[in-house]
Amino acid sequence: MGETKNLRSIYSHLIKIRKSIENYKADETHLEKIRLLKMIDAELMDALYNLENLLELTDKEPK
């Protein structure tokens, strides 16, 4: 149970970080910085997707 709570906390933090990156992207005018922020955002989306799958597996485990 503690593991799931920790994973959900990480998931929540990643969502907050992703929102911050989105805000930086919206305010940025330098094209190279925008490109890098988009790459970071894509990696965060991958991490969130994988974490969702991990949470599903953890929830399905027999207790």
Predicted model as a PDB file, atoms N, CA, C, CB and O in Angstrom, pLDDT in the B-factor column:
MODEL        1                                                                  
ATOM      1  N   MET A   1       0.826  -1.191   0.000  1.00 54.00           N  
ATOM      2  CA  MET A   1       0.000   0.000   0.000  1.00 54.00           C  
ATOM      3  C   MET A   1       0.873   1.260   0.000  1.00 54.00           C  
ATOM      4  CB  MET A   1      -0.941  -0.004   1.212  1.00 54.00           C  
ATOM      5  O   MET A   1       0.562   2.237  -0.681  1.00 54.00           O  
ATOM      6  N   GLY A   2       1.971   1.229   0.772  1.00 68.00           N  
ATOM      7  CA  GLY A   2       2.868   2.376   0.820  1.00 68.00           C  
ATOM      8  C   GLY A   2       3.497   2.662  -0.525  1.00 68.00           C  
ATOM      9  O   GLY A   2       3.721   3.814  -0.894  1.00 68.00           O  
ATOM     10  N   GLU A   3       3.780   1.588  -1.257  1.00 77.00           N  
ATOM     11  CA  GLU A   3       4.386   1.746  -2.587  1.00 77.00           C  
ATOM     12  C   GLU A   3       3.436   2.502  -3.509  1.00 77.00           C  
ATOM     13  CB  GLU A   3       4.742   0.364  -3.199  1.00 77.00           C  
ATOM     14  O   GLU A   3       3.861   3.402  -4.234  1.00 77.00           O  
ATOM     15  N   THR A   4       2.163   2.145  -3.485  1.00 81.00           N  
ATOM     16  CA  THR A   4       1.183   2.808  -4.340  1.00 81.00           C  
ATOM     17  C   THR A   4       1.056   4.275  -3.968  1.00 81.00           C  
ATOM     18  CB  THR A   4      -0.180   2.116  -4.239  1.00 81.00           C  
ATOM     19  O   THR A   4       0.947   5.131  -4.846  1.00 81.00           O  
ATOM     20  N   LYS A   5       1.070   4.572  -2.678  1.00 86.00           N  
ATOM     21  CA  LYS A   5       0.981   5.960  -2.227  1.00 86.00           C  
ATOM     22  C   LYS A   5       2.170   6.766  -2.729  1.00 86.00           C  
ATOM     23  CB  LYS A   5       0.904   6.027  -0.695  1.00 86.00           C  
ATOM     24  O   LYS A   5       2.005   7.902  -3.175  1.00 86.00           O  
ATOM     25  N   ASN A   6       3.365   6.192  -2.661  1.00 91.00           N  
ATOM     26  CA  ASN A   6       4.569   6.867  -3.156  1.00 91.00           C  
ATOM     27  C   ASN A   6       4.500   7.083  -4.660  1.00 91.00           C  
ATOM     28  CB  ASN A   6       5.820   6.057  -2.802  1.00 91.00           C  
ATOM     29  O   ASN A   6       4.882   8.145  -5.152  1.00 91.00           O  
ATOM     30  N   LEU A   7       4.013   6.080  -5.397  1.00 92.00           N  
ATOM     31  CA  LEU A   7       3.903   6.216  -6.854  1.00 92.00           C  
ATOM     32  C   LEU A   7       2.896   7.299  -7.227  1.00 92.00           C  
ATOM     33  CB  LEU A   7       3.494   4.877  -7.488  1.00 92.00           C  
ATOM     34  O   LEU A   7       3.116   8.065  -8.166  1.00 92.00           O  
ATOM     35  N   ARG A   8       1.798   7.356  -6.491  1.00 93.00           N  
ATOM     36  CA  ARG A   8       0.795   8.394  -6.765  1.00 93.00           C  
ATOM     37  C   ARG A   8       1.351   9.784  -6.465  1.00 93.00           C  
ATOM     38  CB  ARG A   8      -0.479   8.145  -5.934  1.00 93.00           C  
ATOM     39  O   ARG A   8       1.022  10.748  -7.156  1.00 93.00           O  
ATOM     40  N   SER A   9       2.184   9.888  -5.447  1.00 95.00           N  
ATOM     41  CA  SER A   9       2.822  11.161  -5.117  1.00 95.00           C  
ATOM     42  C   SER A   9       3.764  11.583  -6.242  1.00 95.00           C  
ATOM     43  CB  SER A   9       3.590  11.057  -3.780  1.00 95.00           C  
ATOM     44  O   SER A   9       3.782  12.749  -6.637  1.00 95.00           O  
ATOM     45  N   ILE A  10       4.537  10.644  -6.751  1.00 95.00           N  
ATOM     46  CA  ILE A  10       5.437  10.926  -7.873  1.00 95.00           C  
ATOM     47  C   ILE A  10       4.629  11.361  -9.091  1.00 95.00           C  
ATOM     48  CB  ILE A  10       6.301   9.684  -8.214  1.00 95.00           C  
ATOM     49  O   ILE A  10       4.994  12.315  -9.778  1.00 95.00           O  
ATOM     50  N   TYR A  11       3.531  10.659  -9.353  1.00 95.00           N  
ATOM     51  CA  TYR A  11       2.657  10.991 -10.478  1.00 95.00           C  
ATOM     52  C   TYR A  11       2.150  12.432 -10.348  1.00 95.00           C  
ATOM     53  CB  TYR A  11       1.464  10.002 -10.551  1.00 95.00           C  
ATOM     54  O   TYR A  11       2.160  13.194 -11.315  1.00 95.00           O  
ATOM     55  N   SER A  12       1.714  12.787  -9.153  1.00 96.00           N  
ATOM     56  CA  SER A  12       1.209  14.132  -8.897  1.00 96.00           C  
ATOM     57  C   SER A  12       2.297  15.184  -9.126  1.00 96.00           C  
ATOM     58  CB  SER A  12       0.671  14.232  -7.465  1.00 96.00           C  
ATOM     59  O   SER A  12       2.034  16.235  -9.711  1.00 96.00           O  
ATOM     60  N   HIS A  13       3.498  14.905  -8.671  1.00 96.00           N  
ATOM     61  CA  HIS A  13       4.610  15.838  -8.871  1.00 96.00           C  
ATOM     62  C   HIS A  13       4.949  15.992 -10.352  1.00 96.00           C  
ATOM     63  CB  HIS A  13       5.845  15.364  -8.100  1.00 96.00           C  
ATOM     64  O   HIS A  13       5.243  17.094 -10.815  1.00 96.00           O  
ATOM     65  N   LEU A  14       4.908  14.898 -11.084  1.00 96.00           N  
ATOM     66  CA  LEU A  14       5.198  14.970 -12.525  1.00 96.00           C  
ATOM     67  C   LEU A  14       4.153  15.808 -13.256  1.00 96.00           C  
ATOM     68  CB  LEU A  14       5.255  13.557 -13.133  1.00 96.00           C  
ATOM     69  O   LEU A  14       4.488  16.545 -14.184  1.00 96.00           O  
ATOM     70  N   ILE A  15       2.896  15.699 -12.845  1.00 97.00           N  
ATOM     71  CA  ILE A  15       1.827  16.507 -13.452  1.00 97.00           C  
ATOM     72  C   ILE A  15       2.117  17.992 -13.209  1.00 97.00           C  
ATOM     73  CB  ILE A  15       0.422  16.114 -12.866  1.00 97.00           C  
ATOM     74  O   ILE A  15       1.990  18.808 -14.121  1.00 97.00           O  
ATOM     75  N   LYS A  16       2.503  18.336 -11.988  1.00 97.00           N  
ATOM     76  CA  LYS A  16       2.812  19.731 -11.657  1.00 97.00           C  
ATOM     77  C   LYS A  16       4.009  20.233 -12.473  1.00 97.00           C  
ATOM     78  CB  LYS A  16       3.101  19.874 -10.145  1.00 97.00           C  
ATOM     79  O   LYS A  16       3.999  21.362 -12.964  1.00 97.00           O  
ATOM     80  N   ILE A  17       5.015  19.409 -12.612  1.00 97.00           N  
ATOM     81  CA  ILE A  17       6.199  19.791 -13.394  1.00 97.00           C  
ATOM     82  C   ILE A  17       5.814  19.999 -14.847  1.00 97.00           C  
ATOM     83  CB  ILE A  17       7.309  18.717 -13.282  1.00 97.00           C  
ATOM     84  O   ILE A  17       6.261  20.950 -15.488  1.00 97.00           O  
ATOM     85  N   ARG A  18       4.984  19.108 -15.362  1.00 96.00           N  
ATOM     86  CA  ARG A  18       4.559  19.228 -16.762  1.00 96.00           C  
ATOM     87  C   ARG A  18       3.788  20.526 -16.993  1.00 96.00           C  
ATOM     88  CB  ARG A  18       3.693  18.023 -17.166  1.00 96.00           C  
ATOM     89  O   ARG A  18       3.971  21.187 -18.015  1.00 96.00           O  
ATOM     90  N   LYS A  19       2.923  20.891 -16.040  1.00 97.00           N  
ATOM     91  CA  LYS A  19       2.186  22.148 -16.165  1.00 97.00           C  
ATOM     92  C   LYS A  19       3.135  23.342 -16.146  1.00 97.00           C  
ATOM     93  CB  LYS A  19       1.153  22.278 -15.038  1.00 97.00           C  
ATOM     94  O   LYS A  19       2.930  24.311 -16.878  1.00 97.00           O  
ATOM     95  N   SER A  20       4.167  23.276 -15.317  1.00 96.00           N  
ATOM     96  CA  SER A  20       5.158  24.353 -15.272  1.00 96.00           C  
ATOM     97  C   SER A  20       5.893  24.471 -16.602  1.00 96.00           C  
ATOM     98  CB  SER A  20       6.162  24.113 -14.134  1.00 96.00           C  
ATOM     99  O   SER A  20       6.117  25.574 -17.100  1.00 96.00           O  
ATOM    100  N   ILE A  21       6.264  23.333 -17.168  1.00 96.00           N  
ATOM    101  CA  ILE A  21       6.946  23.325 -18.472  1.00 96.00           C  
ATOM    102  C   ILE A  21       6.035  23.935 -19.532  1.00 96.00           C  
ATOM    103  CB  ILE A  21       7.357  21.877 -18.878  1.00 96.00           C  
ATOM    104  O   ILE A  21       6.494  24.709 -20.371  1.00 96.00           O  
ATOM    105  N   GLU A  22       4.748  23.593 -19.502  1.00 95.00           N  
ATOM    106  CA  GLU A  22       3.787  24.161 -20.454  1.00 95.00           C  
ATOM    107  C   GLU A  22       3.751  25.689 -20.328  1.00 95.00           C  
ATOM    108  CB  GLU A  22       2.371  23.567 -20.220  1.00 95.00           C  
ATOM    109  O   GLU A  22       3.704  26.398 -21.333  1.00 95.00           O  
ATOM    110  N   ASN A  23       3.773  26.183 -19.103  1.00 95.00           N  
ATOM    111  CA  ASN A  23       3.766  27.635 -18.887  1.00 95.00           C  
ATOM    112  C   ASN A  23       5.037  28.275 -19.423  1.00 95.00           C  
ATOM    113  CB  ASN A  23       3.608  27.955 -17.395  1.00 95.00           C  
ATOM    114  O   ASN A  23       4.982  29.331 -20.053  1.00 95.00           O  
ATOM    115  N   TYR A  24       6.189  27.641 -19.178  1.00 95.00           N  
ATOM    116  CA  TYR A  24       7.445  28.155 -19.720  1.00 95.00           C  
ATOM    117  C   TYR A  24       7.398  28.190 -21.239  1.00 95.00           C  
ATOM    118  CB  TYR A  24       8.628  27.302 -19.247  1.00 95.00           C  
ATOM    119  O   TYR A  24       7.838  29.156 -21.863  1.00 95.00           O  
ATOM    120  N   LYS A  25       6.857  27.125 -21.829  1.00 94.00           N  
ATOM    121  CA  LYS A  25       6.771  27.050 -23.292  1.00 94.00           C  
ATOM    122  C   LYS A  25       5.910  28.179 -23.849  1.00 94.00           C  
ATOM    123  CB  LYS A  25       6.201  25.691 -23.727  1.00 94.00           C  
ATOM    124  O   LYS A  25       6.248  28.787 -24.864  1.00 94.00           O  
ATOM    125  N   ALA A  26       4.806  28.450 -23.182  1.00 94.00           N  
ATOM    126  CA  ALA A  26       3.885  29.483 -23.659  1.00 94.00           C  
ATOM    127  C   ALA A  26       4.512  30.874 -23.603  1.00 94.00           C  
ATOM    128  CB  ALA A  26       2.602  29.463 -22.837  1.00 94.00           C  
ATOM    129  O   ALA A  26       4.214  31.731 -24.435  1.00 94.00           O  
ATOM    130  N   ASP A  27       5.374  31.090 -22.626  1.00 95.00           N  
ATOM    131  CA  ASP A  27       5.989  32.409 -22.451  1.00 95.00           C  
ATOM    132  C   ASP A  27       7.301  32.588 -23.223  1.00 95.00           C  
ATOM    133  CB  ASP A  27       6.242  32.651 -20.990  1.00 95.00           C  
ATOM    134  O   ASP A  27       7.775  33.713 -23.376  1.00 95.00           O  
ATOM    135  N   GLU A  28       7.876  31.516 -23.699  1.00 95.00           N  
ATOM    136  CA  GLU A  28       9.197  31.562 -24.340  1.00 95.00           C  
ATOM    137  C   GLU A  28       9.089  32.015 -25.791  1.00 95.00           C  
ATOM    138  CB  GLU A  28       9.875  30.185 -24.272  1.00 95.00           C  
ATOM    139  O   GLU A  28       8.138  31.672 -26.493  1.00 95.00           O  
ATOM    140  N   THR A  29      10.080  32.792 -26.228  1.00 95.00           N  
ATOM    141  CA  THR A  29      10.115  33.249 -27.621  1.00 95.00           C  
ATOM    142  C   THR A  29      11.313  32.691 -28.380  1.00 95.00           C  
ATOM    143  CB  THR A  29      10.141  34.768 -27.672  1.00 95.00           C  
ATOM    144  O   THR A  29      11.294  32.662 -29.611  1.00 95.00           O  
ATOM    145  N   HIS A  30      12.340  32.255 -27.690  1.00 97.00           N  
ATOM    146  CA  HIS A  30      13.546  31.724 -28.311  1.00 97.00           C  
ATOM    147  C   HIS A  30      13.253  30.314 -28.845  1.00 97.00           C  
ATOM    148  CB  HIS A  30      14.734  31.702 -27.293  1.00 97.00           C  
ATOM    149  O   HIS A  30      12.891  29.422 -28.078  1.00 97.00           O  
ATOM    150  N   LEU A  31      13.408  30.119 -30.145  1.00 96.00           N  
ATOM    151  CA  LEU A  31      13.014  28.852 -30.786  1.00 96.00           C  
ATOM    152  C   LEU A  31      13.755  27.638 -30.247  1.00 96.00           C  
ATOM    153  CB  LEU A  31      13.241  28.941 -32.267  1.00 96.00           C  
ATOM    154  O   LEU A  31      13.156  26.575 -30.085  1.00 96.00           O  
ATOM    155  N   GLU A  32      15.034  27.776 -29.971  1.00 97.00           N  
ATOM    156  CA  GLU A  32      15.805  26.635 -29.463  1.00 97.00           C  
ATOM    157  C   GLU A  32      15.323  26.241 -28.066  1.00 97.00           C  
ATOM    158  CB  GLU A  32      17.315  26.971 -29.432  1.00 97.00           C  
ATOM    159  O   GLU A  32      15.250  25.055 -27.746  1.00 97.00           O  
ATOM    160  N   LYS A  33      15.000  27.214 -27.251  1.00 96.00           N  
ATOM    161  CA  LYS A  33      14.479  26.922 -25.909  1.00 96.00           C  
ATOM    162  C   LYS A  33      13.107  26.254 -25.999  1.00 96.00           C  
ATOM    163  CB  LYS A  33      14.386  28.216 -25.069  1.00 96.00           C  
ATOM    164  O   LYS A  33      12.815  25.329 -25.240  1.00 96.00           O  
ATOM    165  N   ILE A  34      12.282  26.711 -26.909  1.00 96.00           N  
ATOM    166  CA  ILE A  34      10.958  26.099 -27.111  1.00 96.00           C  
ATOM    167  C   ILE A  34      11.125  24.644 -27.536  1.00 96.00           C  
ATOM    168  CB  ILE A  34      10.136  26.885 -28.177  1.00 96.00           C  
ATOM    169  O   ILE A  34      10.410  23.767 -27.050  1.00 96.00           O  
ATOM    170  N   ARG A  35      12.066  24.387 -28.441  1.00 97.00           N  
ATOM    171  CA  ARG A  35      12.312  23.022 -28.899  1.00 97.00           C  
ATOM    172  C   ARG A  35      12.739  22.135 -27.734  1.00 97.00           C  
ATOM    173  CB  ARG A  35      13.385  23.008 -30.001  1.00 97.00           C  
ATOM    174  O   ARG A  35      12.257  21.010 -27.601  1.00 97.00           O  
ATOM    175  N   LEU A  36      13.632  22.631 -26.898  1.00 97.00           N  
ATOM    176  CA  LEU A  36      14.081  21.849 -25.743  1.00 97.00           C  
ATOM    177  C   LEU A  36      12.951  21.620 -24.740  1.00 97.00           C  
ATOM    178  CB  LEU A  36      15.249  22.551 -25.054  1.00 97.00           C  
ATOM    179  O   LEU A  36      12.828  20.533 -24.177  1.00 97.00           O  
ATOM    180  N   LEU A  37      12.137  22.632 -24.520  1.00 97.00           N  
ATOM    181  CA  LEU A  37      11.001  22.473 -23.616  1.00 97.00           C  
ATOM    182  C   LEU A  37      10.010  21.450 -24.153  1.00 97.00           C  
ATOM    183  CB  LEU A  37      10.303  23.813 -23.397  1.00 97.00           C  
ATOM    184  O   LEU A  37       9.418  20.692 -23.384  1.00 97.00           O  
ATOM    185  N   LYS A  38       9.828  21.426 -25.471  1.00 97.00           N  
ATOM    186  CA  LYS A  38       8.949  20.421 -26.079  1.00 97.00           C  
ATOM    187  C   LYS A  38       9.507  19.018 -25.879  1.00 97.00           C  
ATOM    188  CB  LYS A  38       8.762  20.703 -27.579  1.00 97.00           C  
ATOM    189  O   LYS A  38       8.757  18.073 -25.636  1.00 97.00           O  
ATOM    190  N   MET A  39      10.822  18.887 -25.982  1.00 97.00           N  
ATOM    191  CA  MET A  39      11.452  17.578 -25.768  1.00 97.00           C  
ATOM    192  C   MET A  39      11.273  17.130 -24.312  1.00 97.00           C  
ATOM    193  CB  MET A  39      12.962  17.633 -26.132  1.00 97.00           C  
ATOM    194  O   MET A  39      10.987  15.962 -24.049  1.00 97.00           O  
ATOM    195  N   ILE A  40      11.441  18.055 -23.379  1.00 97.00           N  
ATOM    196  CA  ILE A  40      11.229  17.735 -21.963  1.00 97.00           C  
ATOM    197  C   ILE A  40       9.779  17.334 -21.734  1.00 97.00           C  
ATOM    198  CB  ILE A  40      11.605  18.939 -21.062  1.00 97.00           C  
ATOM    199  O   ILE A  40       9.502  16.367 -21.025  1.00 97.00           O  
ATOM    200  N   ASP A  41       8.864  18.071 -22.329  1.00 97.00           N  
ATOM    201  CA  ASP A  41       7.439  17.772 -22.194  1.00 97.00           C  
ATOM    202  C   ASP A  41       7.115  16.377 -22.723  1.00 97.00           C  
ATOM    203  CB  ASP A  41       6.602  18.822 -22.933  1.00 97.00           C  
ATOM    204  O   ASP A  41       6.342  15.642 -22.109  1.00 97.00           O  
ATOM    205  N   ALA A  42       7.696  16.019 -23.844  1.00 97.00           N  
ATOM    206  CA  ALA A  42       7.462  14.694 -24.424  1.00 97.00           C  
ATOM    207  C   ALA A  42       7.975  13.598 -23.485  1.00 97.00           C  
ATOM    208  CB  ALA A  42       8.147  14.579 -25.806  1.00 97.00           C  
ATOM    209  O   ALA A  42       7.317  12.574 -23.305  1.00 97.00           O  
ATOM    210  N   GLU A  43       9.133  13.813 -22.896  1.00 97.00           N  
ATOM    211  CA  GLU A  43       9.683  12.831 -21.950  1.00 97.00           C  
ATOM    212  C   GLU A  43       8.793  12.711 -20.717  1.00 97.00           C  
ATOM    213  CB  GLU A  43      11.116  13.224 -21.531  1.00 97.00           C  
ATOM    214  O   GLU A  43       8.587  11.613 -20.201  1.00 97.00           O  
ATOM    215  N   LEU A  44       8.268  13.835 -20.246  1.00 97.00           N  
ATOM    216  CA  LEU A  44       7.364  13.801 -19.097  1.00 97.00           C  
ATOM    217  C   LEU A  44       6.073  13.049 -19.434  1.00 97.00           C  
ATOM    218  CB  LEU A  44       7.039  15.232 -18.632  1.00 97.00           C  
ATOM    219  O   LEU A  44       5.549  12.305 -18.606  1.00 97.00           O  
ATOM    220  N   MET A  45       5.566  13.246 -20.650  1.00 97.00           N  
ATOM    221  CA  MET A  45       4.364  12.517 -21.061  1.00 97.00           C  
ATOM    222  C   MET A  45       4.633  11.020 -21.090  1.00 97.00           C  
ATOM    223  CB  MET A  45       3.882  12.996 -22.441  1.00 97.00           C  
ATOM    224  O   MET A  45       3.787  10.232 -20.668  1.00 97.00           O  
ATOM    225  N   ASP A  46       5.797  10.620 -21.582  1.00 98.00           N  
ATOM    226  CA  ASP A  46       6.171   9.202 -21.582  1.00 98.00           C  
ATOM    227  C   ASP A  46       6.254   8.663 -20.157  1.00 98.00           C  
ATOM    228  CB  ASP A  46       7.516   8.999 -22.304  1.00 98.00           C  
ATOM    229  O   ASP A  46       5.768   7.571 -19.863  1.00 98.00           O  
ATOM    230  N   ALA A  47       6.878   9.444 -19.278  1.00 97.00           N  
ATOM    231  CA  ALA A  47       7.010   9.020 -17.883  1.00 97.00           C  
ATOM    232  C   ALA A  47       5.640   8.878 -17.227  1.00 97.00           C  
ATOM    233  CB  ALA A  47       7.874  10.020 -17.096  1.00 97.00           C  
ATOM    234  O   ALA A  47       5.400   7.923 -16.488  1.00 97.00           O  
ATOM    235  N   LEU A  48       4.749   9.818 -17.492  1.00 97.00           N  
ATOM    236  CA  LEU A  48       3.404   9.741 -16.922  1.00 97.00           C  
ATOM    237  C   LEU A  48       2.647   8.516 -17.437  1.00 97.00           C  
ATOM    238  CB  LEU A  48       2.620  11.014 -17.247  1.00 97.00           C  
ATOM    239  O   LEU A  48       1.964   7.834 -16.673  1.00 97.00           O  
ATOM    240  N   TYR A  49       2.771   8.248 -18.717  1.00 98.00           N  
ATOM    241  CA  TYR A  49       2.112   7.080 -19.299  1.00 98.00           C  
ATOM    242  C   TYR A  49       2.635   5.792 -18.649  1.00 98.00           C  
ATOM    243  CB  TYR A  49       2.335   7.041 -20.832  1.00 98.00           C  
ATOM    244  O   TYR A  49       1.857   4.916 -18.271  1.00 98.00           O  
ATOM    245  N   ASN A  50       3.954   5.692 -18.527  1.00 97.00           N  
ATOM    246  CA  ASN A  50       4.541   4.494 -17.917  1.00 97.00           C  
ATOM    247  C   ASN A  50       4.168   4.368 -16.444  1.00 97.00           C  
ATOM    248  CB  ASN A  50       6.059   4.519 -18.062  1.00 97.00           C  
ATOM    249  O   ASN A  50       3.946   3.263 -15.949  1.00 97.00           O  
ATOM    250  N   LEU A  51       4.100   5.478 -15.759  1.00 96.00           N  
ATOM    251  CA  LEU A  51       3.713   5.453 -14.353  1.00 96.00           C  
ATOM    252  C   LEU A  51       2.252   5.043 -14.194  1.00 96.00           C  
ATOM    253  CB  LEU A  51       3.950   6.820 -13.712  1.00 96.00           C  
ATOM    254  O   LEU A  51       1.910   4.325 -13.255  1.00 96.00           O  
ATOM    255  N   GLU A  52       1.392   5.493 -15.100  1.00 95.00           N  
ATOM    256  CA  GLU A  52      -0.012   5.055 -15.081  1.00 95.00           C  
ATOM    257  C   GLU A  52      -0.099   3.542 -15.235  1.00 95.00           C  
ATOM    258  CB  GLU A  52      -0.819   5.752 -16.203  1.00 95.00           C  
ATOM    259  O   GLU A  52      -0.850   2.881 -14.518  1.00 95.00           O  
ATOM    260  N   ASN A  53       0.668   3.000 -16.166  1.00 95.00           N  
ATOM    261  CA  ASN A  53       0.668   1.548 -16.362  1.00 95.00           C  
ATOM    262  C   ASN A  53       1.181   0.818 -15.129  1.00 95.00           C  
ATOM    263  CB  ASN A  53       1.518   1.177 -17.573  1.00 95.00           C  
ATOM    264  O   ASN A  53       0.644  -0.224 -14.754  1.00 95.00           O  
ATOM    265  N   LEU A  54       2.208   1.356 -14.502  1.00 94.00           N  
ATOM    266  CA  LEU A  54       2.746   0.761 -13.287  1.00 94.00           C  
ATOM    267  C   LEU A  54       1.728   0.800 -12.161  1.00 94.00           C  
ATOM    268  CB  LEU A  54       4.019   1.477 -12.866  1.00 94.00           C  
ATOM    269  O   LEU A  54       1.592  -0.168 -11.412  1.00 94.00           O  
ATOM    270  N   LEU A  55       1.016   1.903 -12.037  1.00 93.00           N  
ATOM    271  CA  LEU A  55      -0.018   2.001 -11.010  1.00 93.00           C  
ATOM    272  C   LEU A  55      -1.138   0.994 -11.246  1.00 93.00           C  
ATOM    273  CB  LEU A  55      -0.589   3.412 -10.969  1.00 93.00           C  
ATOM    274  O   LEU A  55      -1.651   0.398 -10.299  1.00 93.00           O  
ATOM    275  N   GLU A  56      -1.517   0.806 -12.507  1.00 92.00           N  
ATOM    276  CA  GLU A  56      -2.539  -0.199 -12.821  1.00 92.00           C  
ATOM    277  C   GLU A  56      -2.087  -1.597 -12.408  1.00 92.00           C  
ATOM    278  CB  GLU A  56      -2.867  -0.178 -14.321  1.00 92.00           C  
ATOM    279  O   GLU A  56      -2.852  -2.358 -11.815  1.00 92.00           O  
ATOM    280  N   LEU A  57      -0.845  -1.922 -12.726  1.00 90.00           N  
ATOM    281  CA  LEU A  57      -0.309  -3.243 -12.335  1.00 90.00           C  
ATOM    282  C   LEU A  57      -0.262  -3.384 -10.826  1.00 90.00           C  
ATOM    283  CB  LEU A  57       1.099  -3.457 -12.923  1.00 90.00           C  
ATOM    284  O   LEU A  57      -0.589  -4.440 -10.285  1.00 90.00           O  
ATOM    285  N   THR A  58       0.142  -2.331 -10.151  1.00 86.00           N  
ATOM    286  CA  THR A  58       0.237  -2.390  -8.687  1.00 86.00           C  
ATOM    287  C   THR A  58      -1.149  -2.557  -8.079  1.00 86.00           C  
ATOM    288  CB  THR A  58       0.918  -1.116  -8.128  1.00 86.00           C  
ATOM    289  O   THR A  58      -1.309  -3.285  -7.099  1.00 86.00           O  
ATOM    290  N   ASP A  59      -2.162  -1.887  -8.650  1.00 84.00           N  
ATOM    291  CA  ASP A  59      -3.526  -1.992  -8.133  1.00 84.00           C  
ATOM    292  C   ASP A  59      -4.113  -3.382  -8.379  1.00 84.00           C  
ATOM    293  CB  ASP A  59      -4.417  -0.928  -8.774  1.00 84.00           C  
ATOM    294  O   ASP A  59      -4.964  -3.837  -7.614  1.00 84.00           O  
ATOM    295  N   LYS A  60      -3.671  -4.055  -9.430  1.00 83.00           N  
ATOM    296  CA  LYS A  60      -4.209  -5.385  -9.776  1.00 83.00           C  
ATOM    297  C   LYS A  60      -3.552  -6.515  -8.990  1.00 83.00           C  
ATOM    298  CB  LYS A  60      -4.033  -5.644 -11.261  1.00 83.00           C  
ATOM    299  O   LYS A  60      -4.056  -7.638  -8.976  1.00 83.00           O  
ATOM    300  N   GLU A  61      -2.421  -6.220  -8.333  1.00 79.00           N  
ATOM    301  CA  GLU A  61      -1.725  -7.268  -7.586  1.00 79.00           C  
ATOM    302  C   GLU A  61      -2.604  -7.781  -6.449  1.00 79.00           C  
ATOM    303  CB  GLU A  61      -0.383  -6.743  -7.033  1.00 79.00           C  
ATOM    304  O   GLU A  61      -3.305  -7.012  -5.791  1.00 79.00           O  
ATOM    305  N   PRO A  62      -2.552  -9.111  -6.228  1.00 77.00           N  
ATOM    306  CA  PRO A  62      -3.326  -9.650  -5.104  1.00 77.00           C  
ATOM    307  C   PRO A  62      -2.798  -9.094  -3.792  1.00 77.00           C  
ATOM    308  CB  PRO A  62      -3.274 -11.195  -5.090  1.00 77.00           C  
ATOM    309  O   PRO A  62      -1.591  -8.945  -3.599  1.00 77.00           O  
ATOM    310  N   LYS A  63      -3.711  -8.795  -2.911  1.00 65.00           N  
ATOM    311  CA  LYS A  63      -3.339  -8.182  -1.635  1.00 65.00           C  
ATOM    312  C   LYS A  63      -3.086  -9.219  -0.582  1.00 65.00           C  
ATOM    313  CB  LYS A  63      -4.412  -7.233  -1.164  1.00 65.00           C  
ATOM    314  O   LYS A  63      -2.762  -8.879   0.555  1.00 65.00           O  
TER     315      LYS A  63                                                      
ENDMDL                                                                          
END                                                                             
